[in-house]
Amino acid sequence: MLDKLFTSGIRVDILSLLFNNPDEQFYIREIAKLLRKNPSGVKRELDKLEKMGLVVSEREGNLRYFKVVKDSPLFPELKGLIAKSLGLPGALKAMLKASGVKTAFIHGSYVNDEDAEEIEVFIVGGPDINKGIRELERRFDKKISYTQMDEEEYKLKKKKKDARLMRLLGINRVFLFGKI
């Protein structure tokens, strides 16, 4: 089954999104937009994952929603495997993208030392992500501190060359996604 499971990059991205957000359901175009992939490729991979029994779909109106099958005997093992293969940055990226965040990067001591006690993240846009952050802290046993700005505040501070923001944008960082 593993040879069928990890045959495509799109499939790995879909699995990452769904297994890192097991209580959420997503429709095809939403997944395609979050992952920045072609909707037809996403649909094809979701159909294959559904045939394998890893995801289930449900129709609401003209939308078909997909979610991971949490009561599958493979769920805990695959969730652990995906978390280990992606690591904390990958899980963080998946959670933030699913939340609608526009830009995110890691900064601070974690950039140079993955064994650092704390990971610091700068986030632009999106809703309150505190619940998702706390879940990742529990799963990876790592303290995560973050600074989150809405897009307007970020643009205004950047335009005014806010000293704190300029210092943050000038330091060594690891981009998760987006542009500054």
LONU-23020 format. One record per residue: residue number from 1; residue in three letters; x, y, z of N, C-alpha, C in turn. Coordinates in steps of 0.02 Angstrom, whole numbers, plus 32768, in hexadecimal, padded with zeros to 4 digits. Layout:
BEGIN
(NUM; 'ALA'; (X; Y; Z); (X; Y; Z); (X; Y; Z))
...
This chain:
BEGIN
(1; 'MET'; (8029; 7FC4; 8000); (8000; 8000; 8000); (802B; 803F; 8000))
(2; 'LEU'; (8066; 803D; 8022); (8090; 8079; 8024); (80A7; 808E; 7FDF))
(3; 'ASP'; (80B4; 805D; 7FB3); (80C8; 8070; 7F6F); (8091; 8095; 7F4B))
(4; 'LYS'; (8052; 8088; 7F5C); (801A; 80AC; 7F3E); (800F; 80EF; 7F61))
(5; 'LEU'; (8022; 80F4; 7FA0); (8013; 812E; 7FC9); (803F; 816B; 7FB7))
(6; 'PHE'; (807F; 8161; 7FAD); (80AE; 8199; 7FA5); (80C9; 819D; 7F5E))
(7; 'THR'; (809D; 819B; 7F2D); (80B3; 819C; 7EE7); (80B2; 81E1; 7EC8))
(8; 'SER'; (8097; 8213; 7EEA); (8093; 8255; 7ECB); (809C; 828C; 7EFE))
(9; 'GLY'; (80BB; 82C2; 7EE8); (80C4; 82FC; 7F13); (8082; 831B; 7F28))
(10; 'ILE'; (8052; 831D; 7EF9); (8011; 8338; 7F0B); (7FF1; 830F; 7F42))
(11; 'ARG'; (7FF6; 82CD; 7F3D); (7FD9; 82A1; 7F6F); (7FF8; 82AC; 7FB4))
(12; 'VAL'; (8039; 82B5; 7FB5); (805C; 82C2; 7FF5); (8043; 8304; 8013))
(13; 'ASP'; (803B; 8338; 7FE9); (8022; 8378; 8001); (7FDB; 8372; 801C))
(14; 'ILE'; (7FB1; 834C; 7FF9); (7F6C; 8342; 800F); (7F6B; 831C; 8051))
(15; 'LEU'; (7F91; 82E7; 8056); (7F94; 82C1; 8094); (7FAC; 82ED; 80CE))
(16; 'SER'; (7FDE; 8315; 80C0); (7FF8; 8342; 80F4); (7FC1; 8371; 810C))
(17; 'LEU'; (7F9D; 8390; 80DD); (7F68; 83BE; 80EF); (7F32; 839B; 8117))
(18; 'LEU'; (7F1A; 8363; 80FF); (7EE2; 8340; 8120); (7EF6; 8322; 8163))
(19; 'PHE'; (7F30; 8303; 8167); (7F45; 82E3; 81A6); (7F5A; 8316; 81DA))
(20; 'ASN'; (7F6F; 8351; 81C5); (7F80; 8385; 81F6); (7F43; 83AE; 820A))
(21; 'ASN'; (7F0B; 83A2; 81E9); (7ECC; 83C4; 81FA); (7E94; 838F; 81F9))
(22; 'PRO'; (7E99; 835D; 8225); (7E6B; 8324; 8221); (7E23; 8335; 8232))
(23; 'ASP'; (7E16; 836C; 8253); (7DD1; 837E; 8265); (7DB1; 83AB; 8231))
(24; 'GLU'; (7DD5; 83BB; 81FD); (7DBC; 83E9; 81C9); (7DA8; 83C1; 818B))
(25; 'GLN'; (7D7C; 83DE; 8164); (7D6C; 83C3; 8122); (7D77; 83F9; 80EE))
(26; 'PHE'; (7D8D; 83E5; 80B3); (7D9F; 8414; 807F); (7D7F; 83FF; 803D))
(27; 'TYR'; (7D6D; 842F; 8014); (7D55; 841E; 7FD1); (7D90; 8423; 7FA0))
(28; 'ILE'; (7D87; 8406; 7F66); (7DBF; 83FD; 7F37); (7DE1; 843F; 7F25))
(29; 'ARG'; (7DBC; 8471; 7F12); (7DDB; 84B1; 7EFE); (7DFD; 84D3; 7F39))
(30; 'GLU'; (7DE2; 84C9; 7F74); (7E01; 84E5; 7FB0); (7E46; 84C5; 7FBC))
(31; 'ILE'; (7E49; 8483; 7FB5); (7E89; 8460; 7FBC); (7EB9; 8477; 7F87))
(32; 'ALA'; (7EA1; 847C; 7F49); (7ECC; 8491; 7F11); (7EE8; 84D7; 7F1E))
(33; 'LYS'; (7EBD; 8504; 7F37); (7ED4; 8548; 7F45); (7F06; 8549; 7F7E))
(34; 'LEU'; (7EF8; 8524; 7FB4); (7F26; 8522; 7FED); (7F6A; 8506; 7FDA))
(35; 'LEU'; (7F69; 84D3; 7FB0); (7FA7; 84B1; 7F9E); (7FC7; 84CF; 7F5E))
(36; 'ARG'; (7FA2; 84FD; 7F3F); (7FB9; 851B; 7F00); (7FC6; 84E5; 7ECB))
(37; 'LYS'; (7F94; 84B9; 7EC3); (7F97; 8482; 7E93); (7F5B; 8486; 7E64))
(38; 'ASN'; (7F5F; 8462; 7E2D); (7F29; 845F; 7DFD); (7EEF; 8437; 7E1A))
(39; 'PRO'; (7EB1; 8452; 7E18); (7E78; 842F; 7E34); (7E6B; 83E9; 7E17))
(40; 'SER'; (7E79; 83E0; 7DD7); (7E6D; 839D; 7DBA); (7E9E; 836A; 7DD7))
(41; 'GLY'; (7EDC; 837E; 7DE1); (7F0D; 8351; 7E01); (7EFA; 8341; 7E49))
(42; 'VAL'; (7EE2; 8374; 7E6C); (7ECC; 836B; 7EB2); (7E92; 833A; 7EB4))
(43; 'LYS'; (7E61; 8343; 7E87); (7E26; 8316; 7E85); (7E3B; 82CE; 7E78))
(44; 'ARG'; (7E68; 82C5; 7E48); (7E7F; 8282; 7E36); (7E9F; 8260; 7E73))
(45; 'GLU'; (7ECA; 8285; 7E97); (7EEB; 8268; 7ED2); (7EBA; 825B; 7F0B))
(46; 'LEU'; (7E8B; 8288; 7F15); (7E58; 827D; 7F49); (7E2E; 823F; 7F3A))
(47; 'ASP'; (7E1C; 8236; 7EFB); (7DF6; 81FA; 7EE9); (7E1E; 81BA; 7EF8))
(48; 'LYS'; (7E5F; 81BB; 7EEA); (7E89; 8181; 7EF8); (7E8E; 8175; 7F43))
(49; 'LEU'; (7E96; 81AB; 7F6A); (7E9B; 81A4; 7FB2); (7E59; 818B; 7FD0))
(50; 'GLU'; (7E22; 819F; 7FB1); (7DE1; 8186; 7FC9); (7DD9; 813B; 7FBA))
(51; 'LYS'; (7DF0; 8125; 7F80); (7DEE; 80DE; 7F70); (7E18; 80B5; 7FA0))
(52; 'MET'; (7E4F; 80D3; 7FB9); (7E7B; 80B1; 7FEA); (7E5C; 80B1; 8030))
(53; 'GLY'; (7E27; 80D8; 803A); (7E07; 80DA; 807B); (7E28; 810A; 80AC))
(54; 'LEU'; (7E52; 8138; 8093); (7E73; 8167; 80BF); (7E4D; 81A8; 80C7))
(55; 'VAL'; (7E25; 81BA; 8095); (7DFB; 81F5; 8099); (7DB4; 81E1; 8087))
(56; 'VAL'; (7D86; 820A; 809C); (7D3F; 81FF; 808C); (7D24; 8241; 8072))
(57; 'SER'; (7CF4; 823D; 8045); (7CD6; 827A; 802A); (7C8C; 827C; 803A))
(58; 'GLU'; (7C72; 82B9; 8038); (7C2C; 82C3; 8047); (7C15; 82FF; 801D))
(59; 'ARG'; (7BDB; 82F9; 7FFF); (7BC1; 832F; 7FD5); (7B95; 835E; 7FFF))
(60; 'GLU'; (7BA0; 839E; 7FF5); (7B75; 83D2; 8011); (7B66; 8402; 7FD8))
(61; 'GLY'; (7B29; 83FF; 7FBF); (7B18; 8426; 7F84); (7B40; 840D; 7F49))
(62; 'ASN'; (7B62; 843C; 7F27); (7B8B; 8427; 7EEE); (7BD5; 841F; 7F00))
(63; 'LEU'; (7BE5; 8422; 7F41); (7C2A; 841A; 7F57); (7C35; 83D5; 7F75))
(64; 'ARG'; (7C6F; 83B9; 7F67); (7C82; 8378; 7F83); (7CBA; 8385; 7FB5))
(65; 'TYR'; (7CAC; 8378; 7FF5); (7CDD; 8383; 802A); (7D02; 8343; 803B))
(66; 'PHE'; (7D42; 834A; 8049); (7D6C; 8312; 805B); (7D89; 831C; 80A1))
(67; 'LYS'; (7D8F; 82E5; 80C4); (7DB2; 82E6; 8105); (7DD2; 82A3; 8110))
(68; 'VAL'; (7E02; 82A2; 813C); (7E26; 8265; 814C); (7DF9; 8236; 8175))
(69; 'VAL'; (7E03; 81F5; 816D); (7DDD; 81C4; 8193); (7E03; 81B8; 81D5))
(70; 'LYS'; (7DEC; 81DA; 820A); (7E10; 81D7; 824A); (7E09; 8194; 826D))
(71; 'ASP'; (7DD4; 816E; 825E); (7DCE; 812D; 8280); (7DED; 80F4; 8259))
(72; 'SER'; (7E12; 8104; 8224); (7E37; 80D2; 81FF); (7E70; 80B7; 822A))
(73; 'PRO'; (7E7D; 8077; 8227); (7EB5; 805C; 824F); (7EF9; 807A; 8239))
(74; 'LEU'; (7EFD; 8094; 81FD); (7F3B; 80B2; 81E4); (7F44; 80FA; 81FA))
(75; 'PHE'; (7F0E; 811B; 8211); (7F10; 8162; 8221); (7F49; 8175; 8251))
(76; 'PRO'; (7F4E; 8156; 828D); (7F82; 816C; 82BB); (7FC9; 8163; 829E))
(77; 'GLU'; (7FD2; 812B; 827C); (8014; 811D; 8260); (8026; 814E; 8228))
(78; 'LEU'; (7FF7; 815A; 81FB); (8004; 8189; 81C4); (800D; 81D0; 81DE))
(79; 'LYS'; (7FE4; 81E4; 820F); (7FEB; 8227; 822C); (8031; 822F; 8249))
(80; 'GLY'; (8048; 81FD; 826E); (808B; 81FF; 828B); (80C1; 8200; 8255))
(81; 'LEU'; (80B9; 81D7; 8222); (80E9; 81D4; 81EB); (80ED; 8217; 81C7))
(82; 'ILE'; (80B4; 8234; 81B9); (80B3; 8275; 8196); (80D2; 82AB; 81C3))
(83; 'ALA'; (80C1; 82AB; 8202); (80DE; 82DC; 8231); (8129; 82D5; 8234))
(84; 'LYS'; (8141; 8297; 8238); (818A; 828C; 823C); (81AD; 82A0; 81FC))
(85; 'SER'; (818E; 8290; 81C3); (81AF; 829F; 8183); (81AF; 82EA; 8175))
(86; 'LEU'; (817A; 830C; 8189); (8176; 8354; 817C); (8199; 837C; 81B3))
(87; 'GLY'; (819B; 8360; 81EF); (81B7; 8384; 8227); (818A; 83BE; 823B))
(88; 'LEU'; (819F; 83E2; 826E); (8178; 841A; 8286); (816E; 8450; 8251))
(89; 'PRO'; (81A2; 8464; 822B); (8195; 8497; 81F8); (8161; 8483; 81C5))
(90; 'GLY'; (8162; 8444; 81B0); (8130; 842C; 817F); (80EA; 842B; 819B))
(91; 'ALA'; (80E3; 8414; 81D9); (80A2; 8413; 81F9); (8088; 845A; 8205))
(92; 'LEU'; (80B5; 8487; 8218); (80A4; 84CD; 8223); (808D; 84ED; 81E1))
(93; 'LYS'; (80B1; 84DF; 81AC); (809F; 84F9; 816A); (805A; 84E1; 8155))
(94; 'ALA'; (804C; 84A1; 815E); (800C; 8485; 814A); (7FD3; 84A4; 8173))
(95; 'MET'; (7FDD; 84AB; 81B4); (7FAA; 84C7; 81DF); (7F9C; 8510; 81CD))
(96; 'LEU'; (7FD1; 8537; 81C3); (7FC9; 857E; 81B3); (7FA9; 8588; 816F))
(97; 'LYS'; (7FBD; 8561; 813D); (7F9F; 8567; 80FB); (7F54; 8557; 80FE))
(98; 'ALA'; (7F43; 8522; 8122); (7EFD; 850F; 8129); (7ED5; 8544; 814D))
(99; 'SER'; (7EF5; 856C; 8176); (7ED3; 85A0; 819C); (7EC8; 85E0; 8172))
(100; 'GLY'; (7EE9; 85E4; 8139); (7EE0; 861F; 810E); (7F14; 8655; 811A))
(101; 'VAL'; (7F4A; 8644; 813C); (7F81; 8674; 8147); (7FA1; 8684; 8103))
(102; 'LYS'; (7FB7; 86C2; 80F9); (7FD4; 86D7; 80B9); (801F; 86CC; 80B5))
(103; 'THR'; (8042; 86DA; 80EC); (808B; 86D5; 80EE); (80A0; 86BC; 8132))
(104; 'ALA'; (80D3; 8692; 8133); (80EE; 867A; 8173); (8137; 8668; 816B))
(105; 'PHE'; (815E; 8679; 819E); (81A4; 8662; 81A0); (81BA; 8657; 81E7))
(106; 'ILE'; (81EC; 862B; 81ED); (820A; 861B; 822E); (8247; 8647; 8235))
(107; 'HIS'; (8253; 865F; 8272); (828F; 8687; 8280); (82A8; 8674; 82C5))
(108; 'GLY'; (82DE; 8691; 82D9); (82F9; 8683; 831C); (8329; 8648; 831C))
(109; 'SER'; (8335; 862C; 8356); (8369; 85F9; 835F); (8359; 85B8; 8339))
(110; 'TYR'; (8319; 85A9; 832D); (8307; 856B; 830A); (8322; 8569; 82C3))
(111; 'VAL'; (832C; 85A3; 82A5); (8346; 85A7; 8260); (838A; 8584; 825B))
(112; 'ASN'; (83B3; 858D; 828E); (83F7; 8570; 828D); (83FD; 8530; 82B6))
(113; 'ASP'; (83CB; 8523; 82E1); (83D0; 84E9; 830D); (838A; 84CC; 8318))
(114; 'GLU'; (837B; 8495; 82F5); (8339; 8476; 82FA); (832B; 845A; 8340))
(115; 'ASP'; (835E; 8454; 8369); (8355; 843C; 83AE); (8348; 8476; 83DE))
(116; 'ALA'; (8342; 84B3; 83C4); (8334; 84ED; 83EF); (82F4; 84DF; 8417))
(117; 'GLU'; (82F0; 84FC; 8452); (82B6; 84F1; 847D); (8276; 850F; 8462))
(118; 'GLU'; (827D; 8543; 8439); (8242; 8568; 8422); (8248; 8576; 83D8))
(119; 'ILE'; (820F; 8577; 83B7); (820C; 858A; 8371); (81E3; 85CB; 836E))
(120; 'GLU'; (81FE; 85FD; 834B); (81DD; 863E; 8345); (81C4; 8646; 82FD))
(121; 'VAL'; (8186; 865C; 82F6); (8167; 8661; 82B5); (8148; 86A6; 82AC))
(122; 'PHE'; (8150; 86C2; 826F); (8130; 8701; 825D); (80FB; 86F0; 822A))
(123; 'ILE'; (80BE; 870A; 8235); (8085; 86F9; 820C); (8060; 8738; 81F5))
(124; 'VAL'; (804E; 8739; 81B5); (8026; 8770; 819B); (7FE4; 8754; 8182))
(125; 'GLY'; (7FAD; 8771; 819B); (7F6A; 875E; 8186); (7F4F; 8722; 81AB))
(126; 'GLY'; (7F12; 8711; 8199); (7EF2; 86D6; 81B6); (7ECD; 86E4; 81F6))
(127; 'PRO'; (7EA5; 86B3; 820B); (7E7F; 86B9; 8249); (7EAA; 86A9; 8286))
(128; 'ASP'; (7E8C; 86A7; 82C0); (7EB0; 8694; 82FD); (7EC6; 864B; 82F6))
(129; 'ILE'; (7F06; 863F; 82FD); (7F21; 85FB; 82F3); (7F3A; 85DD; 8334))
(130; 'ASN'; (7F28; 85F9; 836C); (7F41; 85E3; 83AC); (7F33; 8599; 83B9))
(131; 'LYS'; (7EF7; 8581; 83AA); (7EE5; 853B; 83B5); (7F13; 850C; 838D))
(132; 'GLY'; (7F1E; 851D; 834E); (7F4A; 84F4; 8324); (7F92; 84F4; 833D))
(133; 'ILE'; (7FA9; 852E; 8353); (7FED; 8533; 836E); (7FF5; 8508; 83AC))
(134; 'ARG'; (7FC4; 850B; 83D9); (7FC8; 84E3; 8417); (7FC7; 8498; 8408))
(135; 'GLU'; (7FA1; 8484; 83D6); (7F9F; 843D; 83C2); (7FE4; 8427; 83A9))
(136; 'LEU'; (8005; 8451; 8380); (8047; 8441; 8367); (807A; 843F; 83A0))
(137; 'GLU'; (8074; 846C; 83D0); (80A1; 846B; 840B); (809B; 8428; 842F))
(138; 'ARG'; (805E; 8411; 8438); (8054; 83D0; 845A); (8071; 8397; 8431))
(139; 'ARG'; (8062; 8397; 83F0); (8077; 8360; 83C5); (80C3; 835B; 83C0))
(140; 'PHE'; (80E5; 8394; 83BB); (812E; 8394; 83B1); (8155; 83A3; 83F1))
(141; 'ASP'; (8132; 83B0; 8427); (8152; 83BF; 8467); (8186; 83F7; 845E))
(142; 'LYS'; (8170; 842D; 843F); (819B; 8467; 8431); (8173; 84A6; 843B))
(143; 'LYS'; (8190; 84D7; 845D); (816F; 8518; 8469); (816F; 853F; 8427))
(144; 'ILE'; (8135; 855A; 8414); (812F; 8582; 83D8); (8115; 85C7; 83EC))
(145; 'SER'; (813C; 85FA; 83DE); (8124; 863E; 83E9); (811C; 865E; 83A5))
(146; 'TYR'; (80E9; 8688; 839F); (80DD; 86A6; 835E); (80C5; 86EE; 8364))
(147; 'THR'; (80D4; 8713; 832F); (80BB; 8757; 8327); (808F; 8755; 82EA))
(148; 'GLN'; (8051; 876C; 82F1); (8022; 876B; 82B9); (8007; 87B1; 82AD))
(149; 'MET'; (800A; 87C7; 826F); (7FEF; 8808; 825B); (7FBD; 87FD; 8224))
(150; 'ASP'; (7F89; 8828; 8223); (7F5D; 8825; 81E9); (7F81; 8847; 81AF))
(151; 'GLU'; (7F68; 883D; 8174); (7F8A; 8856; 8138); (7F90; 88A2; 8137))
(152; 'GLU'; (7F5C; 88C4; 814C); (7F5D; 890D; 814C); (7F92; 8929; 817C))
(153; 'GLU'; (7F94; 890D; 81B8); (7FC6; 8923; 81EA); (800D; 8916; 81CF))
(154; 'TYR'; (8017; 88DC; 81B1); (8058; 88CB; 8195); (806D; 88FD; 815E))
(155; 'LYS'; (803F; 890B; 8130); (804E; 8939; 80F9); (805E; 897F; 8113))
(156; 'LEU'; (8037; 8996; 8144); (8041; 89D8; 8161); (8085; 89DC; 8185))
(157; 'LYS'; (8095; 89AA; 81AD); (80D6; 89AA; 81D1); (8110; 89A5; 81A0))
(158; 'LYS'; (8107; 897E; 816C); (813D; 8978; 813A); (8147; 89BA; 8115))
(159; 'LYS'; (8110; 89DA; 8103); (8113; 8A1B; 80E0); (8135; 8A50; 810C))
(160; 'LYS'; (8125; 8A4F; 814D); (8142; 8A80; 817B); (8188; 8A6B; 8194))
(161; 'LYS'; (819F; 8A32; 817C); (81E0; 8A17; 818F); (81E7; 8A11; 81DB))
(162; 'ASP'; (81B3; 89F3; 81F9); (81B2; 89E6; 8241); (81F3; 89C2; 8255))
(163; 'ALA'; (8216; 89DD; 8287); (8258; 89C3; 829B); (8255; 8979; 82AE))
(164; 'ARG'; (8224; 8965; 82D6); (8220; 891F; 82EB); (8213; 88F1; 82B0))
(165; 'LEU'; (81E6; 8906; 8283); (81D7; 88DD; 8248); (8213; 88D9; 821A))
(166; 'MET'; (8235; 8911; 820F); (8270; 8911; 81E3); (82A7; 88E3; 81FE))
(167; 'ARG'; (82B0; 88E4; 8241); (82E2; 88B9; 8260); (82CF; 886F; 8255))
(168; 'LEU'; (828E; 8860; 825E); (8276; 881C; 8254); (827D; 8805; 820C))
(169; 'LEU'; (826F; 8831; 81DD); (8275; 881F; 8196); (82BE; 881A; 817F))
(170; 'GLY'; (82EC; 8836; 81A6); (8332; 8835; 8193); (835A; 87FB; 81AF))
(171; 'ILE'; (833B; 87D4; 81DB); (8361; 879D; 81FB); (835C; 875D; 81D3))
(172; 'ASN'; (8386; 872D; 81E6); (8386; 86EB; 81C8); (8343; 86C9; 81D6))
(173; 'ARG'; (8324; 86AA; 81A3); (82E3; 868C; 81AB); (82DA; 8651; 817C))
(174; 'VAL'; (82A7; 8629; 818A); (8294; 85F1; 815F); (824C; 85FD; 8149))
(175; 'PHE'; (8242; 860B; 8109); (81FE; 8617; 80F1); (81D7; 85D7; 80EF))
(176; 'LEU'; (819A; 85DB; 8109); (816B; 85A3; 8102); (8144; 85AC; 80C1))
(177; 'PHE'; (812B; 85E9; 80B5); (8109; 85FA; 8076); (80F9; 8644; 8076))
(178; 'GLY'; (80E6; 865E; 803A); (80D3; 86A4; 8033); (810D; 86D1; 8021))
(179; 'LYS'; (8100; 8711; 801F); (8132; 8744; 800E); (8130; 877B; 8043))
(180; 'ILE'; (816B; 879A; 804E); (816C; 87D3; 807C); (8172; 8814; 8056))
